[in-house]
Amino acid sequence: MTLSSSFGGTGRSSIPPLEVRLLRNSIVESHHRVHAVVCDGRGRVLMRAGDPQQLSFVRSALKPFQASVFVASGAADQVNCGDRGLAIACASHAGTSRHAREAFRLLWGAEVEAEQLQSPVPELGSSPLEHNCSGKHAAFLATCRRMGWSLESYLQLEHPLQQEVLKRVAELLGLPAAELVAARDDCGAPTLQLQLAQMALLYAHLGAGAQPDLERLSRAMLSHPDLVAGEGRFDTELMRRGHGQVLSKGGAEGIQCLSRVGEGLGVAVKVEDGSARAKHAVALHLLEQLDWLTPMTLEELRQQFMEPAPHLKLEVVGELRFD
């Protein structure tokens, strides 16, 4: 499962990044440079635009793999969370009362108090349950309760929970856990710096259906896309319209990951300047090129995410090319 090195050296610069342009009344106002890659479950780079070795923090696109420890430990079954609980564990949600209730149910099932959540209280919020990462944190705490680990230090990198996350990610990438570079995410949990191709490989595994923990999580995300993000948000709308065939999970600073369910293919996108609008435009552009969505579905999503106003439109220049 190690990554192919066939894209190294001077060949990497021969396929240019994608460019996203914001048009105001058909006149270019802004530009974004974007790298993208498609990998299979063996880590082979099949198609790309720009640099597949581009380094970036995976941010919230790591959540399904953090939640895999919740499943593998038996904690998910112990709290009887069902698919809704698994979906909220993978979520970057909108902080609505419905999202907060699902996160609370994980804590209730594990007999953990909400006060033990270390996710921040969002601005204008009143509880850490309203933070977009509260489902992940609730799953962390439920796992710690199941395993008899400390609840107070669950966000520390040396904590057994976080070490298990590192081991699982390293296993999927086919490298030693000691080689992974971690840093603190905005919610307080560790996130990882990865190559773009490594992110795509993780999502190839997530959608392949070959590993029980990841299959349960992908099924839950597709069954409850409204819990993974929220009404009108990209991941929710894409999975809702994708007929159960496309997994989608974004991360901050221009990260977007996709998977074709059952095919073992993963896609990862990184916008150099971190723009969210650009990553959504590129994701739809790639989904069209890969033929993963129907023309009608693509048009609906374009209207929602690539035409922010009657006088504004996003366009993508360039395409994926075979490596």
Salt bridges, closest charged atoms under 4 A:
GLU19 OE2 - ARG21 NE 3.42
GLU19 OE2 - HIS31 ND1 2.28
GLU29 OE1 - ARG24 NE 2.69
ASP40 OD2 - ARG44 NE 2.62
ASP51 OD2 - ARG12 NH1 3.07
ASP77 OD1 - ARG216 NH2 3.11
ASP83 OD1 - ARG219 NH1 3.76
GLU102 OE2 - ARG84 NE 2.89
GLU102 OE2 - ARG105 NH1 2.70
GLU164 OE2 - LYS167 NZ 3.19
GLU171 OE1 - ARG168 NH1 2.92
ASP185 OD1 - ARG59 NE 2.76
ASP186 OD2 - ARG59 NH2 3.08
ASP213 OD2 - ARG168 NE 3.01
GLU215 OE1 - ARG219 NH2 3.13
ASP226 OD2 - ARG98 NH1 2.62
GLU231 OE2 - ARG240 NH2 2.82
GLU237 OE2 - ARG240 NH1 3.38
GLU237 OE1 - ARG241 NH1 2.88
GLU263 OE2 - ARG260 NE 3.28
GLU272 OE1 - ARG33 NE 3.14
GLU272 OE2 - HIS35 NE2 2.73
ASP273 OD2 - HIS32 ND1 2.64
GLU288 OE1 - ARG302 NH2 2.68
GLU299 OE1 - ARG302 NH1 3.72
GLU300 OE1 - ARG241 NE 3.17
GLU315 OE2 - ARG21 NH1 3.32
ASP323 OD1 - ARG48 NE 2.31
